[in-house]
């Protein structure tokens, strides 16, 4: 059964491992090398869904960043007019 990765959800390393269908050693390597960004909470890693999406589909992440920067530029332009 396929599960959907939710952008704003927070996952443990075990949940991320299951969603990505990778081994424990692979997820540890991704975290150690900085390919997968996570926050440590109480000695355990927590990974945002958007990081999992970015990892498996970099094009989606790049498009989201491009859209964000474009919107930010417009908002800054409006604020500077005040």
C-alpha positions as CSV (number, residue, x, y, z in Angstrom):
1,X,0.0,0.0,0.0
2,X,1.4,3.4,-1.0
3,X,1.3,6.3,1.5
4,X,1.2,10.0,0.6
5,X,4.0,12.2,2.0
6,X,2.4,15.3,3.5
7,X,4.5,18.4,3.1
8,X,3.8,19.9,6.6
9,X,3.9,16.6,8.5
10,X,6.7,15.7,10.8
11,X,8.2,12.2,10.5
12,X,10.6,10.1,12.6
13,X,13.5,8.5,10.9
14,X,11.7,5.1,11.0
15,X,8.6,6.6,9.3
16,X,10.7,8.3,6.7
17,X,12.6,5.1,6.1
18,X,9.4,3.2,5.5
19,X,7.9,6.0,3.2
20,X,11.1,6.1,1.1
21,X,11.6,2.3,1.2
22,X,15.2,2.5,2.2
23,X,17.4,0.8,4.8
24,X,18.2,2.3,8.2
25,X,21.9,2.7,7.2
26,X,20.8,4.7,4.1
27,X,18.7,7.1,6.1
28,X,21.5,7.6,8.5
29,X,23.9,8.3,5.7
30,X,21.5,10.8,4.1
31,X,21.3,12.6,7.4
32,X,25.0,12.5,8.1
33,X,25.9,13.8,4.6
34,X,23.3,16.6,4.9
35,X,21.3,15.3,1.9
36,X,18.3,15.1,4.1
37,X,17.7,17.9,6.5
38,X,16.3,17.2,10.0
39,X,16.0,18.6,13.5
40,X,17.0,16.7,16.6
41,X,14.4,16.6,19.3
42,X,15.1,14.8,22.5
43,X,18.0,12.9,20.9
44,X,15.9,11.7,17.9
45,X,15.7,13.2,14.4
46,X,12.4,14.7,13.1
47,X,12.1,15.2,9.4
48,X,9.6,17.5,7.7
49,X,7.6,16.1,4.8
50,X,8.8,18.8,2.5
51,X,12.3,17.6,3.0
52,X,11.3,14.0,1.9
53,X,9.5,15.5,-1.1
54,X,12.6,17.5,-2.0
55,X,14.8,14.5,-1.7
56,X,12.7,12.3,-4.0
57,X,11.7,15.0,-6.4
58,X,14.2,17.9,-6.6
59,X,12.3,19.5,-9.5
60,X,9.3,20.0,-7.3
61,X,11.5,21.6,-4.6
62,X,13.1,23.9,-7.1
63,X,9.8,25.0,-8.6
64,X,8.5,25.7,-5.1
65,X,11.5,27.8,-4.3
66,X,11.3,29.7,-7.5
67,X,7.6,30.5,-6.8
68,X,8.4,31.5,-3.3
69,X,11.2,33.9,-4.4
70,X,8.9,35.4,-7.0
71,X,6.2,36.0,-4.5
72,X,8.6,37.4,-2.0
73,X,10.0,39.9,-4.6
74,X,6.4,41.1,-5.3
75,X,5.7,41.5,-1.6
76,X,8.9,43.4,-0.9
77,X,8.1,45.7,-3.9
78,X,4.7,46.5,-2.4
79,X,6.1,47.1,1.1
80,X,8.9,49.4,-0.3
81,X,6.2,51.6,-2.0
82,X,4.7,52.4,1.5
